[in-house]
Amino acid sequence: MEEKKKTVLKDYEALGDFALQLRRDTVRMIRNAGHGHIGGALGLADFMAVLYGGGMTSDPSRIDDPDRDRLVLSNGHTCAVWYAALARKGFLSLESLSSFRRMGSPLQGHPARKMLPGIVETSTGPLGQGLSVANGIAMSMKLRGSRGRVYCVLGDGELQEGQVWEAAMTSSHYHLDNLLVFINYNNLQIDGPVDAVMKIDPLIERFQAFGWHAVEIDGNDIPSIVETLEICGNKSGLPSVIIGRTKMGKGVPFMEDKAEWHGSCPSDIQTAEALTALGLSEKFQDFPLPEAWKAGETA
């Protein structure tokens, strides 16, 4: 089969700093809003840092570029870290992050296409549907000869939805080699451990049986993400899936691997502890917050 060459940025130190800042942004956004889904978003920061740190072809000044890459965040509740990446990349203003989950804000608690046209490809939130939409986008891009790629992020509990597997059959049937899925696999969902609620393993074997190129990695290890993206980007004829073993609440010790942080908001004291653990890179500045929040008042 003909190889499709795609390289990915390999400045691991810069990508690590980027992921760190995305985690800080996520914590501050959710504390400012007073609610949100923090655990899965923190675990997804490394993958988002790699995509928006050079792994994905995207330029805020060329949103209409037919060859740009697309992202579908199927598990839309983890969107805080995506909004942070979009702002750091220049698609949104840093100031807008303080409006997260506010009434009338374009940064809704689940991505809304109507609020961010040209940035959000499709509204997401109802789990299990994102891969179907990603298939349609990928198929359309292949038919019109676009060099772009479609990235789709799925949650692990989301794979308990039957529609995901119908979509997986479609991806392989139409040889959507311009499609790459990343599974944010922290083995925790709102009701507890995924394998206790409904087992989804063995995922590699299942996706391979559906005709996919499948690989499992440490989803919080940036070099592994970069190297795997490059391998997947050079596969022809097959859709690719990266099963990323991540930690819920990654980077904040008291949140890590705890299901209660699926959708909890930290207190002021917990926020201070979290931000201390995450540090602050000299290469980034925190986004401005409303004066009321700076004074310690809750949102």
Secondary structure, 3 states (H helix, E strand, C coil): CCCCCCCCCCCHHHHHHHHHHHHHHHHHHHHHHCCCCCHHHHHHHHHHHHHHHHHCCCCHHHCCCCCCCEEEECCHHHHHHHHHHHHHHCCCCHHHHHHCCCCCCCCCCCCCCCCCCCCCCCCCCCCCCHHHHHHHHHHHHHHCCCCCCEEEEEECHHHHCHHHHHHHHHHHHCCCCCEEEEEEECCEECCEEHHHHCCCCCHHHHHHHCCCEEEEEECCCHHHHHHHHHHHHCCCCCCEEEEEECCCCCCCCCCCCCHHHCCCCCCHHHHHHHHHHHCCCCCCCCCCCCHHHHCCCCC
